[in-house]
Amino acid sequence: MKNLLILIVAAALFLHFYPQPELEDWFSEKKVTALAIFSKATDTQVRLKADKIYQDLESQFNAFSSDEQKFLKKMTKDRESVKIFFTDFCKSNKRTSQLHYENQKKVCFTIEQYSALL
């Protein structure tokens, strides 16, 4: 056991002071793979139901046109489209042609409340 520990420390010191590009690439690849496996294994599967955004905005539909409501219905069909909309138009402060500016702010505010679950 003591010899194994000495070997590990020696290897770590060698790699620290004499980096090997091929070995670093291999290590980075294995690290990404291990992190993905650990992330998948410890995932709690708590996710946002995409139609929750639509349900929260239903009380404010008198301010939305029928085309905007259709767009919201289509956009909130799945989590991925909500996530893409949030990234493209809410985080980057870009404008979308499908929603009025004030309505887009309402949608972004509603999505932002659930952004941790995206």
TILO-363104 format. One record per residue: residue number from 1; residue in one letter; chain; z, y negated, x negated of N, C-alpha, C in turn. Coordinates in steps of 0.02 Angstrom, whole numbers, plus 50000, padded with zeros to 5 digits. Example, Ala and Ser with C-alpha at 12.3 -4.5 7.8 and 13.67 -1.06 7.14 Angstrom:
<nodes>
 seq type mol   n.w   n.v   n.u  ca.w  ca.v  ca.u   c.w   c.v   c.u
   1    a   A 50390 50284 49340 50390 50225 49385 50390 50165 49340
   2    s   A 50354 50112 49358 50357 50053 49316 50394 49998 49355
</nodes>
This chain:
<nodes>
 seq type mol   n.w   n.v   n.u  ca.w  ca.v  ca.u   c.w   c.v   c.u
   1    m   A 50000 50059 49958 50000 50000 50000 50000 49938 49956
   2    k   A 50040 49940 49904 50045 49883 49858 49978 49872 49823
   3    n   A 49946 49927 49804 49881 49922 49770 49827 49892 49816
   4    l   A 49830 49911 49880 49783 49884 49929 49792 49809 49936
   5    l   A 49854 49786 49939 49868 49715 49945 49843 49677 49883
   6    i   A 49854 49706 49825 49830 49675 49763 49754 49671 49763
   7    l   A 49721 49722 49787 49648 49724 49791 49621 49670 49838
   8    i   A 49653 49662 49895 49633 49611 49944 49641 49541 49915
   9    v   A 49698 49528 49883 49710 49463 49852 49660 49449 49796
  10    a   A 49646 49499 49756 49598 49491 49701 49528 49476 49729
  11    a   A 49508 49511 49781 49443 49499 49812 49440 49429 49842
  12    a   A 49493 49408 49873 49495 49341 49903 49490 49287 49849
  13    l   A 49527 49296 49794 49524 49247 49739 49455 49246 49707
  14    f   A 49425 49304 49698 49359 49307 49668 49308 49270 49713
  15    l   A 49310 49284 49777 49262 49253 49823 49275 49178 49831
  16    h   A 49337 49158 49822 49352 49087 49827 49324 49049 49767
  17    f   A 49333 49075 49708 49312 49039 49648 49239 49054 49628
  18    y   A 49211 49111 49649 49142 49129 49634 49106 49148 49699
  19    p   A 49089 49098 49740 49058 49114 49805 48990 49148 49797
  20    q   A 48979 49195 49841 48916 49233 49843 48880 49217 49909
  21    p   A 48822 49184 49907 48788 49163 49969 48773 49220 50016
  22    e   A 48750 49277 49990 48734 49333 50034 48797 49359 50068
  23    l   A 48850 49363 50030 48913 49387 50058 48942 49338 50109
  24    e   A 48935 49274 50095 48959 49223 50143 48919 49227 50207
  25    d   A 48853 49237 50203 48812 49244 50263 48832 49305 50303
  26    w   A 48843 49361 50268 48865 49422 50302 48932 49412 50336
  27    f   A 48979 49379 50300 49045 49367 50327 49041 49321 50389
  28    s   A 49000 49269 50385 48992 49224 50443 48964 49261 50503
  29    e   A 48916 49304 50491 48886 49342 50546 48938 49388 50578
  30    k   A 48977 49422 50537 49029 49468 50563 49084 49429 50599
  31    k   A 49099 49370 50573 49151 49328 50605 49129 49306 50675
  32    v   A 49066 49285 50682 49040 49266 50747 49041 49325 50795
  33    t   A 49022 49383 50771 49022 49443 50813 49093 49460 50835
  34    a   A 49140 49458 50788 49210 49474 50805 49238 49424 50855
  35    l   A 49224 49360 50846 49248 49309 50893 49219 49319 50963
  36    a   A 49156 49339 50966 49125 49352 51031 49157 49412 51065
  37    i   A 49172 49464 51027 49204 49523 51055 49275 49506 51079
  38    f   A 49312 49469 51039 49380 49450 51059 49379 49404 51121
  39    s   A 49331 49359 51123 49325 49314 51180 49310 49353 51244
  40    k   A 49265 49400 51238 49248 49441 51297 49307 49485 51319
  41    a   A 49344 49511 51270 49400 49555 51286 49458 49517 51317
  42    t   A 49467 49455 51299 49524 49416 51324 49505 49368 51380
  43    d   A 49443 49373 51405 49420 49329 51458 49459 49344 51522
  44    t   A 49482 49292 51556 49521 49301 51617 49478 49306 51680
  45    q   A 49413 49293 51673 49365 49296 51728 49381 49245 51783
  46    v   A 49419 49193 51766 49432 49140 51814 49373 49092 51809
  47    r   A 49336 49087 51862 49276 49047 51862 49273 49003 51924
  48    l   A 49233 48952 51919 49222 48907 51975 49168 48935 52021
  49    k   A 49182 48938 52085 49130 48955 52133 49089 48892 52142
  50    a   A 49025 48897 52131 48981 48838 52131 48982 48802 52198
  51    d   A 48989 48839 52253 48988 48805 52318 49052 48765 52331
  52    k   A 49102 48772 52289 49163 48731 52296 49147 48657 52287
  53    i   A 49101 48641 52244 49079 48571 52234 49048 48546 52299
  54    y   A 49004 48586 52328 48971 48568 52391 49023 48558 52447
  55    q   A 49071 48603 52451 49123 48597 52503 49165 48535 52494
  56    d   A 49181 48518 52432 49221 48458 52420 49183 48394 52438
  57    l   A 49117 48395 52430 49077 48336 52445 49055 48331 52518
  58    e   A 49065 48384 52556 49043 48383 52626 49074 48327 52667
  59    s   A 49135 48310 52653 49167 48256 52690 49136 48188 52676
  60    q   A 49098 48182 52622 49066 48118 52603 48991 48119 52617
  61    f   A 48967 48168 52654 48895 48175 52665 48864 48118 52705
  62    n   A 48904 48077 52739 48875 48021 52775 48844 47970 52727
  63    a   A 48863 47971 52664 48835 47926 52613 48774 47957 52578
  64    f   A 48761 48021 52590 48706 48056 52557 48646 48061 52605
  65    s   A 48586 48053 52580 48527 48063 52621 48515 48138 52630
  66    s   A 48469 48155 52674 48456 48226 52686 48425 48259 52624
  67    d   A 48383 48222 52588 48354 48249 52526 48408 48261 52473
  68    e   A 48455 48215 52469 48511 48224 52422 48554 48284 52441
  69    q   A 48565 48293 52505 48603 48351 52527 48567 48416 52511
  70    k   A 48502 48417 52519 48463 48477 52502 48467 48490 52427
  71    f   A 48462 48436 52387 48467 48444 52315 48536 48472 52296
  72    l   A 48589 48446 52327 48657 48471 52313 48664 48544 52332
  73    k   A 48636 48562 52388 48639 48632 52410 48605 48678 52359
  74    k   A 48547 48655 52335 48510 48695 52286 48547 48696 52219
  75    m   A 48574 48639 52199 48608 48633 52134 48673 48674 52132
  76    t   A 48706 48681 52189 48770 48716 52190 48763 48789 52210
  77    k   A 48704 48817 52204 48695 48888 52220 48729 48933 52168
  78    d   A 48727 48913 52104 48759 48954 52053 48793 48909 52000
  79    r   A 48838 48939 51964 48878 48904 51914 48835 48876 51858
  80    e   A 48783 48913 51840 48741 48892 51783 48706 48826 51798
  81    s   A 48680 48819 51859 48646 48756 51875 48695 48698 51879
  82    v   A 48756 48710 51903 48807 48658 51903 48825 48638 51832
  83    k   A 48831 48687 51789 48847 48674 51719 48792 48634 51685
  84    i   A 48729 48652 51698 48673 48616 51669 48671 48544 51695
  85    f   A 48681 48535 51760 48683 48468 51788 48738 48427 51756
  86    f   A 48797 48456 51750 48854 48421 51721 48839 48400 51649
  87    t   A 48810 48445 51610 48794 48429 51540 48740 48376 51535
  88    d   A 48686 48385 51575 48629 48340 51569 48641 48271 51598
  89    f   A 48675 48267 51655 48679 48203 51690 48749 48172 51692
  90    c   A 48800 48211 51686 48868 48182 51689 48895 48164 51620
  91    k   A 48891 48211 51575 48917 48198 51507 48875 48148 51470
  92    s   A 48809 48151 51479 48765 48106 51441 48751 48040 51477
  93    n   A 48778 48031 51536 48769 47970 51576 48695 47954 51591
  94    k   A 48654 48006 51594 48584 47996 51614 48581 47991 51689
  95    r   A 48526 47963 51713 48515 47958 51785 48469 48014 51808
  96    t   A 48482 48040 51867 48437 48088 51898 48399 48054 51955
  97    s   A 48338 48073 51964 48297 48041 52016 48313 48069 52086
  98    q   A 48349 48125 52088 48364 48156 52153 48424 48125 52189
  99    l   A 48466 48089 52152 48527 48061 52182 48531 47986 52170
 100    h   A 48557 47950 52219 48573 47879 52210 48628 47874 52159
 101    y   A 48631 47817 52123 48679 47809 52069 48751 47820 52092
 102    e   A 48770 47791 52148 48839 47799 52172 48853 47872 52192
 103    n   A 48804 47904 52221 48813 47974 52241 48816 48019 52179
 104    q   A 48778 48003 52128 48782 48041 52066 48852 48035 52036
 105    k   A 48880 47975 52038 48949 47965 52012 48999 48008 52052
 106    k   A 48990 48012 52118 49034 48053 52159 49028 48127 52140
 107    v   A 48966 48150 52131 48954 48220 52113 48984 48234 52044
 108    c   A 48972 48190 51997 48999 48200 51929 49075 48200 51930
 109    f   A 49105 48155 51969 49178 48153 51973 49205 48219 52002
 110    t   A 49172 48245 52053 49193 48308 52083 49187 48366 52035
 111    i   A 49131 48369 51999 49121 48423 51951 49171 48417 51894
 112    e   A 49184 48356 51873 49231 48345 51817 49301 48371 51833
 113    q   A 49320 48371 51895 49386 48398 51914 49390 48472 51899
 114    y   A 49333 48507 51901 49332 48579 51890 49298 48598 51824
 115    s   A 49288 48550 51780 49250 48563 51718 49281 48617 51675
 116    a   A 49346 48625 51677 49378 48677 51636 49359 48747 51661
 117    l   A 49338 48753 51722 49320 48819 51750 49246 48835 51745
 118    l   A 49207 48788 51718 49136 48801 51710 49126 48851 51655
</nodes>
